[in-house]
């Protein structure tokens, strides 16, 4: 429209590295949400990462030390709406691991989880892995349905209360 304001027809979706220092508050909030949804409460998060979650950003930094793209935020118009945290499987060097996917509650059911899954697979493939694995709690039925719909295969129990999922890259 001549002389008028430009129109914005679509949102800009992207990924950016998670900065464990500058993004600590968001990382901790996402970590709490992950534990609450997977385990039913935040007690495990506090046990693993401190009462306020203060050790979680350091754990994220360790993941990113292997490869900066292993800890990334999903953004919509530069606002953080999700997170992927990746790593290597300790027992098999050809297998990458998805530690965490998280999408803000307000953005669920809109395809953002699939974008995180695509990001994880392509990042792990570029890092030289041929397969990816993740653990999901048996009580997190929504996540299990999501992973199965994305083509992940349930390969059994990793530990009591967990399912091990795997996908070829």
C-alpha positions in Angstrom: 0.0 0.0 0.0 1.7 3.2 -1.1 2.6 5.6 1.7 1.2 3.2 4.3 2.8 1.1 7.0 4.4 -2.2 5.9 2.3 -5.2 6.5 3.5 -8.1 8.6 2.0 -11.3 7.3 3.8 -14.0 9.2 5.7 -14.5 12.4 9.5 -15.0 12.3 10.5 -18.4 13.8 14.1 -19.1 14.6 16.6 -20.7 16.9 19.3 -19.0 19.0 21.9 -20.4 21.4 20.8 -20.4 25.0 23.3 -18.3 27.1 23.5 -19.9 30.5 24.4 -16.6 32.2 22.1 -14.1 30.4 19.2 -16.6 30.0 19.5 -18.2 33.5 16.0 -17.1 34.6 14.3 -18.5 31.5 16.3 -21.7 31.7 15.4 -22.3 35.3 11.7 -21.6 34.6 11.7 -24.0 31.7 13.6 -26.6 33.8 11.0 -26.3 36.5 8.2 -26.7 34.0 9.9 -29.8 32.5 10.1 -31.5 35.9 6.6 -30.5 36.9 5.1 -32.0 33.7 7.3 -35.1 33.6 7.3 -36.0 37.3 4.2 -34.2 38.7 6.1 -31.7 40.7 9.3 -29.7 41.0 10.9 -31.7 43.9 13.2 -33.5 41.6 14.3 -30.3 40.0 15.2 -28.8 43.4 17.0 -32.0 44.4 19.0 -32.1 41.1 19.7 -28.4 40.6 19.3 -26.7 44.0 16.4 -25.1 45.8 16.1 -22.2 43.3 17.4 -24.2 40.4 20.7 -22.3 40.4 22.7 -25.2 39.2 20.6 -25.8 36.1 22.2 -23.1 33.9 25.6 -24.7 34.8 24.3 -28.0 33.5 23.1 -26.3 30.3 26.6 -24.7 30.0 28.1 -28.2 30.1 25.9 -29.4 27.3 26.7 -26.4 25.2 30.4 -26.8 25.9 30.4 -29.9 23.6 28.7 -27.9 20.9 27.1 -24.5 21.3 24.1 -25.6 19.2 23.3 -28.3 21.8 21.4 -25.8 24.0 19.1 -23.7 21.9 16.0 -21.6 22.3 13.1 -21.6 19.8 11.9 -18.1 19.2 8.8 -16.5 17.7 9.4 -12.8 16.7 12.5 -13.0 18.9 10.5 -14.0 22.0 11.7 -17.3 23.6 8.9 -19.9 23.3 10.8 -23.2 23.6 14.1 -25.0 24.2 16.1 -28.0 23.1 19.0 -29.4 25.1 21.1 -32.1 23.4 24.1 -34.2 24.2 26.1 -37.4 23.5 25.1 -40.8 24.8 27.7 -41.7 27.3 27.6 -45.4 26.4 27.6 -45.2 22.6 29.5 -42.5 20.7 27.4 -42.9 17.6 24.2 -42.0 19.5 23.1 -38.4 20.3 20.8 -37.7 23.2 17.8 -35.3 23.5 17.9 -34.3 27.1 15.0 -31.9 27.0 12.4 -30.4 24.7 10.2 -27.7 26.2 7.5 -25.5 24.7 5.7 -22.8 26.7 2.2 -23.8 27.6 0.8 -20.9 25.6 2.4 -22.3 22.4 1.6 -26.0 22.7 -0.4 -27.8 20.1 0.7 -25.4 17.3 3.6 -27.4 15.7 6.5 -25.9 17.7 7.4 -29.3 19.2 7.9 -30.6 15.7 10.2 -27.8 15.0 12.3 -28.6 18.1 12.4 -32.3 17.0 13.6 -31.2 13.5 16.2 -29.0 15.1 17.4 -31.8 17.4 17.7 -34.3 14.6 19.5 -32.0 12.2 21.9 -30.7 14.9 22.8 -34.2 16.1 23.2 -35.5 12.5 25.5 -32.6 11.7 27.5 -33.5 14.8 28.1 -36.9 13.4 25.5 -39.1 15.2 23.6 -41.7 13.4 20.8 -42.3 16.0 19.2 -40.3 18.7 17.7 -41.4 22.0 15.7 -39.8 24.7 14.1 -40.9 28.0 10.5 -40.0 28.8 8.6 -40.7 32.0 5.8 -43.3 31.6 3.4 -40.8 33.3 4.0 -38.2 30.5 1.5 -39.7 28.0 1.3 -36.5 26.0 5.0 -36.6 25.3 5.0 -40.3 24.5 2.2 -39.7 21.9 4.2 -36.8 20.5 7.4 -38.8 20.1 5.6 -41.7 18.5 3.9 -39.4 16.1 7.3 -37.9 15.1 8.6 -41.4 14.3 10.5 -42.2 17.5 10.3 -45.9 18.5 9.8 -47.0 22.0 12.6 -49.5 22.6 11.7 -50.3 26.2 12.3 -49.4 29.8 15.6 -47.5 30.5 15.0 -47.5 34.3 11.8 -47.9 36.3 9.3 -45.3 35.4 11.1 -44.3 32.1 10.7 -45.3 28.5 13.7 -45.2 26.1 12.8 -43.8 22.7 15.1 -43.9 19.6 15.1 -42.6 16.1 17.5 -43.0 13.1 19.0 -39.7 12.0 
